[in-house]
Amino acid sequence: MSVRQRLKKALKDNQFIQAPGAYDALTAKIIEGAGFPAVYMTGFGTSVAHFGLPDLGFLSLPEMAANASRIAEAVDVPVIADADTGYGNAMNVVRTVREYEKTGAAAIHIEDQQWPKRCGHMSGKHVIPAEDMVAKIKAAVDNRRDPDFIIIARTDAIAVEGFEQAIERAQMYADAGADVLFVEAPRSEEEMAAVPKQLTGRSCLINMAPLTPNLPADELSKMGYAIAIYPGICLAASIMACRDEVSSLLESGQQKDFMQWGKSFTDLNQWLDVPHYTALEQKYKSD
């Protein structure tokens, strides 16, 4: 069974899916190694970690698809990838879907923001007409080559038009053929609970980012959500850890003793399957 089929089956079987956010192949392997059933490729994290840029629409389709490809290649669990606005109109979305399909990702989400877009939990967002987004969703669904490739429709309309309009938009996107619905940034537990109740007939995804109440997985599942993504979890942890280490170096003038890192270094190499590659090296070594 392919990773796409596994994700599709999990949704059909009503399995609650937690997908922490990875910004590169290493963080994806960490997430998989921890036992999570899926990985989320964060656009915010891709922009910040790979380019040192905020999530304000600086990245293009090739850059995002390239990162999705590296992440999907590194793990054996389904990857749900951020595809921003689809990088243009409905015609552009056709290419976006095909490029992401080639990466090996199991699913993408496309949002109804105007370009240049911004992080869904930042102010200053604008949305395109709902009819234009409907056309994008239809183009995505009609032109995927693999029927198991999941199309997630995201609306950012809560911040722009209000909650009820966001629900109306999401229903329109469901009618256009979206497999999963993603209503971005509900700001209260009441709004969170209302989303899956009002959008019956489709799986719903919740983004556990700053504007949304930080609820545990069992509560999200009871509300009716199928997927929860945690875009910033690895990025924030990495930034904090790196800041602590370099601050300590600057203050003391000396890095930690290598004896403190020795076991971790050995464990890391084992985890990265160095013995496998060493064996390959010996197998194909010229005499």
VENQUI-V245970 format. One line per field, one symbol per residue. phi: phi as a letter, one per 20 degrees, with the letter a starting at -180 (. if undefined). psi: psi as a letter, one per 30 degrees, with the letter a starting at -180 (. if undefined). burial: + if it has 9 or more other ideal C-beta (glycine too) atoms within 8 Angstrom, else -. Layout:
phi = ???
psi = ???
burial = ???
This chain:
phi = .fffffffffffelefdecfeddbffffffffffofebcdeefgfffffecmdfecnfedggfffffgfffffecddfdddfdlenmqegfffgfgffffgffnfebcdcdeffefebgfddenfcdeggfffgffffffffdfedfefeddedddfgfddofffffffgffffffogecdceflfdbfffgffgffedfncfcddeecgfegeefgffffffofeccdcgefffffffffffffffffffembfgffffegfffffffffemggfffffgffdfff
psi = kleeeeeeeeeeghkkjkjlkkfaeeeeeeeeffgkflkkjkeeeeeeeffgkliggflleeeeeeeeeeeefflglkkkkkgbgfhaaeeeeeeeeeeeeffflfllkklgllkkllkfgllglkllkeeeeeeeeeeeefgkfjffjkjkkkkgfefefleeeeeeeeeeeeffgkekkjjkhkgleeeeefdfefilfkkkkkjilefkkilleeeeeefgkekkkiegeeeeeeeeeeeeeeeeeeefgklkkfeffeeeeeeeeeegheeeeeeeeeegkk.
burial = --+++++++++----++++++++++-++++++---++++++++++++++++-+-+++-+-+-+++-++++++-++-++++++++++++-+-++++++++++-+++++++++++++-++++++--+-++-+-++++++++++-++---+++++++++++-+--+-++++++++++-+++++++++++----+++++++-+--++++++++--+-------++-+++++++++++++--+------+--++-----------+--------+-----------------
